[in-house]
Amino acid sequence: TKVIRNGTTLKEAMHTMYDNREIAIELLETPEELEKTHTCDGLIVNIRRWHRSTWTVSDKFELYLEKGMPLSTLCAKLSQMTAIAEQDLRMYKIALYSNTKHHELPSQKWKDFHGDERTIATANLHPMDGDVLVVMDDSEPLRELSEAEKESIVKFRKQTYTTTSYYNSASKYPSLTSSSTSKTTYVKKKEEGIKIKSRADRESEKQ
């Protein structure tokens, strides 16, 4: 999703334009005034909440960000949306094409931006359109996984690490950038190659 401001050209807003590119447009019922706090246009990220006590992740919801927005303001907005107290709210950014899984969340570097007056730009948060900001309540107890769940994660890691890519992995631990919490299956990448013909091969084809 991309916000295109009045007076901005498609080339400036979309960055990459090419023939036959499809663009979907949403018509708003009423005009929407967006704050302008930075020389660059704002962006839209996806927010998901991780519930530590159940190991579940909420559906996505969109949030418009201005790069000049103070992190404390962002924290306050997320607190209102998720009902997490600002002092207990922690955040972790997942890039759009990241393959981060649910079971990897506890070991990530969660950020506490409560009272932080740096802006999104000056704090090097570097969010991009489509990125996911996962939030959690640090005061919520983390449920201990069962032995069966731990064993399932170990098996999944072994399966993942023995492959050269994630194309042929099938996991019940979906990527957090996906649109749902259902099972995620990746299609195996088709192998490609070339055959170098010898002179004998070419001669046999002529016969």
N, C-alpha and C positions, 0 to 999 in steps of 0.2 A: 504494500500500500504506500502511496506517495501523495503528499499534499503539494499541489501546484498553486502558488500564490498569484494574485492578480499582478499583471505586468511581467511575469516570468515566462520565458519561452519554453517550449517542450524540450528543446535541446539542453537548456540550462537545468531543467528539473529532472529529466530522465537520464541524462548523461550518455546513455547508449541507445541510439535510435537506428533502426535498420528497416529495410523493406519487409512488409508482411508481419511486422510486430503487432500483436493484439493488445489493445488497451481497454480496460473496463472502467467505466465512469459511474460514480455514485452520485445521484441527485439528492441533495439534502432538502428536507421539508422547509427549513428556515435557514437564513444566512448564519454562518459561524465565524465569529471574530477570533482570530488566533493571535496570541501575544508575539511580538517581535523583539527578542532580546539579544540577537546575535546577527552578524552580517550574513551568515549562511542560513539557508532555509532549515526549518525544523524537520523532524523525522518521526516515523511511527514505529514503535517497538511492540512486541507481544509480552504480556505479563502472565506468569503462571505461579501459583502458590504451591509449595511443597509442604505437606503435612507430615511432620516428623513422627508423630505417634502412630500413624497408619501407613506411612510410606506411599501415600497417594499424591498425585499431582493434579491440580485443577485444570479445567479447560483454559484456553487462551482468551485474553481480552486485550484490546488495543489501547495504547496510551500515546498521546502526542507529546513529544519532547522538543523543547527549545534548547539549543546548545549553550545559551546563556543562562539557563535555569540553575539556581543553586542546588547542590545536592540535598541540602536540608529541605528544600521545597519538594523535590522529588520524593524524599522519604515521607514527608507529610501527605503527599498525594496517595502514595502506595498504602500508607497507614489507613487513610479514609476508605480506600477501595477494598482492603483485605481485613479490616478490623484488627490489625496487629498493632500493638502499642509501638510508637516511634522508637523508643529506646530498645525495644526487643526485635525490631525489624532488621533482617540481614538480607543482603542481595548478592546474587551471582549472575554474571552476564554470560550467555551462551551465544556464540556467533551463529548466523543463519544456517551455515552448512556444517556445523559441528555435529558430532555423533555421540554426544554425552548421554549416558544412560542413567536411569533412576538410581541404581545401586552405587553409582559413583558420586552422588551428591554429598554424602557426609565428609568426604576427603577433599572437597573443593575449598578454595580460598574465598570465604564469604566476607562481604564488606559491610561495615557499619558506617552509614552516612548520616546518622542522627546528629544534628547540630553542625554539620560540615558546610561551611559557607563557600567552598570552592564550587565552581560551575562545572557542568558536564564536560565542557571543553577543556578547562584548566586542570581538571582532575585526571585527564587521560583515560576516561571511561571508554571513549571511542565507540559509542553505539552506532549501528547502521540500520537502515530500514530493514525490518524483518527479523532483527535479532530478538532473542528471548531474554527477559530479565526474570529470573526465578527468585522469589522471595520466600522467607520462612520466619517463623516465630522462634527466636532463640531460647525462649523460656519454655517451649513445648518439649516435653520429654521425648527422647529418641527411643522408639521401640526396638528392643533387642530382636534380631532376626532368629528364626528357628533354625535348627540344624539342617533341616531339609532345604530351607531358603538359602543358607550359606553354601550348601553343596551345589545347589542349582547355579549360583553365581560363579563358583569355581569352575564348573563344567563349561559355562558360557565363556569365561575368560580363556580357558584352554582352547576352545573351539575358535575364538576370535584371533588369538595370538598365533595360531598355527597357519593362518591364511595370510596372503600378501595384501589383501584388501578386504573391505567389508561387503563387497558385492554378493558374496555367496553365504552370508550369515543370515540366520533366521532366529529371532530372539523374542522372548516375551518381555524383555526389558526395552521398551521403545525409546527411540531418540526423543529428547525433550524439545527438539525443534519441530517434531511432527505435529499434526493438527489434532491428534487424539491420544488417548492412553491405551489404545488397543494394540494387539500384536503387530509388530513391524517386521515385514519380510522384504529383504533386498533381492533383487533379481541378479542372478549370476551373470557377470560380464562375459559376453561372447568372445571367444578366443579368435584372434585373427592372425594370419601369417601369409607369407608369399612363397611360391615355389620357383626355384631357379632351374630353368630347363637347360639340359645339356644339348650338344649338337645332335647326339643320337636321338634324343626326345623329339627335337624339331624335325629330323628326317623321318621318324616313324609317323609323325602326324601328317606328313605330306603323302604318305602311301595310302 
